[in-house]
Amino acid sequence: MNTLSVKITDNLHYIGVNDRETHLFENMWPLDNGISYNSYLIDGEKTALLDTVKITKVDNLLSKLTGILGDRKLDYLVIHHMEPDHSGSIKSVVDMYPEVTLVGNKKTQDFLEAFYGITGNFLEVKEGDSLDLGDRKLTFYMTPMVHWPESMVSFDDKDKILFSQDAFGGFGALDGPIFDDEINWDFYESETRRYYSNIVGKHSKQVQMAIKKLEKLEISMICPVHGPVWRSKPEKIIELYDKWSKYDTDEGVVIVYGTMYGNTSIMAETIARVLAEEGIKNIKMYDVSKTHVSHIINEVWKYKGLILGSCTYNNGLFPPMKHLVNVIQMNNMRNHILGVFGSYSWSGGAVKSLRGFAETCEYDFIENVVEAKCSPTVEDLDKCAEIAKEMAKRLKA
């Protein structure tokens, strides 16, 4: 059994675990590279466990916990977030340390009883309250809807450490490295943005509120519940979350198409080629039937240009494209230039639906719309080229 724990500072230990077995996070989002569930243990004058892990990893957590505490008791279990990937092992910890005091806010207590039937031994904290651990103190700040209503963070006044729950986290198991100065950021950046766009992005307004609330703190380290511990450059992940939650985008275009027999993809290829001729270097193309929406959303969050193309299916959008559009709407994605195109055989519907989607968004819409009957003609492809030229023009404006 892996009992590895990592010392962060005096009396503060990383006792998180990696999950490379789960295929889908929240049973929706692919975990091709796994994910970490981070838990932290303070063993100073008093002892405090900060969050637990998914129940499937409870044995690993308890082994690390008892390995450090030995015969000492656990005084507190601080619960920053009640989603079961972090709260799933709470009952097991309580069974092992029945006198432990659970620390959370009022909504935390409601979830504890609803999920696990746990009552009693609970210390309710509110905005600005502190927990005295003897040689250090934790001060609590409420961050509701980042990304659950009970979500909160705590700040260690001694070492200037922010325990940030899901905020500032990311996908990807920690394959040996634990700290930001140990990882290959080229890999983790995309997985961190994918986590933000898939899980947190819908609540970007609340993320902005949380960032502004925490600006007054002198943060030297960030310990999230997913992804690396930011001990070297915590300002880097704050800046990225600030950028993403402001919907700031880079120059580039994501082209997503839905096709049954290849005709719509020919139109997409034309658009991509003309974009390249117009000097756009960041072009991402996806067949919506082949690439999971998780990865597409990640790129859409990054780049300003978005071009959607769909064949008509039962007088409407091709079902995988309809799903993508629904996810974009659900995540309240903003600040894009949008172009649309499509094809049909005997009756249209896809392009009409994409136009309807455009009307629901606050996007800069390109009115040049192409809808080919069966196979695209030379004239249709010329119109596709015009979409590309107009997209490039607006991106460079």
Secondary structure as UniProt FT lines:
FT   STRAND          6..9
FT   TURN            10..11
FT   STRAND          12..14
FT   STRAND          17..19
FT   STRAND          24..25
FT   TURN            26..28
FT   STRAND          29..30
FT   TURN            32..33
FT   STRAND          35..37
FT   STRAND          40..43
FT   STRAND          47..50
FT   HELIX           55..57
FT   HELIX           58..69
FT   TURN            70..71
FT   STRAND          76..78
FT   HELIX           84..87
FT   TURN            88..89
FT   HELIX           90..96
FT   TURN            98..99
FT   STRAND          101..104
FT   HELIX           106..116
FT   STRAND          122..124
FT   TURN            127..128
FT   STRAND          130..132
FT   STRAND          137..142
FT   TURN            144..145
FT   TURN            149..150
FT   STRAND          152..156
FT   TURN            157..160
FT   STRAND          161..163
FT   TURN            165..168
FT   TURN            180..182
FT   HELIX           185..195
FT   HELIX           196..200
FT   HELIX           201..203
FT   HELIX           204..214
FT   TURN            215..216
FT   STRAND          221..223
FT   STRAND          229..230
FT   HELIX           234..245
FT   TURN            246..247
FT   STRAND          250..258
FT   HELIX           263..277
FT   TURN            278..279
FT   STRAND          283..287
FT   TURN            288..290
FT   HELIX           293..302
FT   STRAND          303..313
FT   TURN            314..315
FT   STRAND          316..317
FT   HELIX           319..330
FT   TURN            331..332
FT   STRAND          337..344
FT   HELIX           350..360
FT   STRAND          364..365
FT   STRAND          370..373
FT   HELIX           378..396
//
